[in-house]
């Protein structure tokens, strides 16, 4: 019985250590991902603002072209 407990206890300790190691690796990956998101978010925000500005300029130009075509056709 003691031998069985020793073997089970050893396997249990080994499984716990492996689980703790995996948890540490996952925590490092999470931290890295959070850093990556923090670094990229400002750049993506600037890019999105630039795209929105260009879309607004294109919409204004299209409206101007359409208005000009309509008024010159009359």
Rosetta blueprint (number, residue, H / E / L):
1 X L
2 X H
3 X H
4 X H
5 X H
6 X H
7 X H
8 X H
9 X H
10 X H
11 X H
12 X H
13 X H
14 X H
15 X H
16 X H
17 X H
18 X H
19 X H
20 X H
21 X H
22 X H
23 X H
24 X H
25 X H
26 X H
27 X H
28 X H
29 X H
30 X H
31 X H
32 X H
33 X H
34 X H
35 X H
36 X H
37 X H
38 X H
39 X H
40 X H
41 X H
42 X H
43 X H
44 X H
45 X H
46 X H
47 X H
48 X H
49 X H
50 X H
51 X H
52 X H
53 X H
54 X H
55 X H
56 X H
57 X H
58 X H
59 X H
60 X H
61 X H
62 X H
63 X H
64 X H
65 X H
66 X H
67 X H
68 X H
69 X H
70 X H
71 X H
72 X H
73 X L
74 X L
